[in-house]
Amino acid sequence: MSTPTGAGRLDLPGTPIFDGDTSRRGFRMNKLFMSLRDAAARERFLADEAAYCREFRLSAEQEQAVLARDWQAMIDLGGSIFYVYKLAMMDGRSMQYLGGVFTGMGEDDFLAAMRAGGRRDG
């Protein structure tokens, strides 16, 4: 039986794959991000970010990534972009900003590329 082109492919350079293993690795960090939907949780987080991270028992690497706003590290440590974005919104950052971070472009360049039909590699 043949598989569709690209099916099951996990070797997409520069493209993090969010699979079951990644989900398990980032579970606590993603729970923290999801908690930020609640105004009271946001206030507690902003009052003492490190203490809030410890409540969720993040790994030392995850806590450092959150505190430093190291967006790429958060993804590499199991963060889902949809959950990481909740933290970015608290900092007044847009999805286009994150797109720029993850592609090595500035926010304006990333937005211009999307308006021009998307980024083209190769």
C-alpha positions in Angstrom: 0.0 0.0 0.0 1.4 3.4 -0.9 1.3 6.5 1.3 0.5 10.0 0.2 3.5 12.2 -0.5 4.8 13.6 2.7 2.7 11.3 4.9 4.5 10.3 8.1 7.4 12.6 7.2 9.2 13.9 10.2 12.3 15.4 8.6 11.1 18.8 7.7 14.1 21.1 8.4 13.1 24.1 10.5 9.6 22.7 11.1 9.0 21.5 14.7 6.6 18.5 14.9 4.1 18.6 17.7 3.4 15.0 18.3 2.6 12.8 21.3 6.1 12.9 22.6 6.3 16.6 22.3 3.0 17.1 24.0 4.1 15.0 26.9 7.4 16.8 27.2 5.6 20.2 27.2 2.5 19.3 29.2 3.2 21.3 32.3 4.4 24.3 30.4 1.4 24.2 28.1 -0.9 23.9 31.2 0.7 27.1 32.5 0.1 28.9 29.2 -3.5 27.7 29.1 -4.1 29.0 32.7 -3.4 32.5 31.4 -6.9 32.5 29.9 -8.1 33.5 33.4 -7.6 37.1 34.5 -6.7 36.1 38.1 -4.1 33.7 36.9 -2.6 36.4 34.7 -2.4 38.8 37.7 -0.7 36.1 39.7 1.8 35.3 36.9 2.7 39.0 36.4 3.1 39.4 40.2 5.8 36.7 40.4 6.5 34.9 37.2 9.1 32.5 38.6 6.9 31.5 41.5 4.0 30.9 39.0 6.3 28.7 36.9 7.3 26.7 40.0 3.6 26.1 40.8 3.4 24.2 37.5 6.6 22.3 38.2 8.3 23.3 34.9 11.8 22.0 34.2 14.6 24.4 34.8 15.0 24.8 31.1 11.3 25.5 30.6 11.2 28.0 33.4 14.2 29.8 32.0 12.7 29.9 28.5 9.4 31.4 29.9 11.1 34.0 32.0 13.5 35.0 29.2 10.7 34.9 26.6 12.8 32.6 24.5 10.1 31.7 22.1 12.1 29.2 20.1 13.2 27.4 23.3 9.6 27.1 24.5 8.7 25.4 21.2 11.8 23.2 21.4 10.9 22.2 25.0 7.4 21.0 24.0 5.4 24.2 23.8 2.5 24.3 21.4 2.5 27.5 19.3 -1.2 27.9 20.2 -0.4 27.9 23.9 2.9 29.8 23.6 0.9 32.5 21.9 -1.2 33.1 25.0 2.0 34.3 26.8 3.0 36.3 23.8 -0.3 38.1 23.9 0.3 39.1 27.5 3.4 40.8 26.3 1.5 42.6 23.5 3.1 40.4 20.8 1.2 39.3 17.7 1.3 36.0 15.9 3.1 37.8 13.1 5.8 38.7 15.6 6.2 35.0 16.5 6.2 34.1 12.9 9.1 36.5 12.4 11.0 35.1 15.3 10.6 31.5 14.0 11.6 32.4 10.5 14.4 34.7 11.3 12.5 37.7 9.9 11.3 40.8 11.6 7.6 41.2 12.2 7.1 43.7 9.4 9.1 41.5 6.9 7.1 38.4 8.0 3.8 40.3 7.5 4.9 41.6 4.1 5.8 38.0 3.1 2.4 36.7 4.1 0.6 39.5 2.3 2.7 38.6 -0.8 1.4 35.1 -0.8 3.6 33.4 1.8 7.2 32.6 2.3 8.9 30.8 -0.4 12.0 28.7 0.3 14.2 27.3 -2.5 
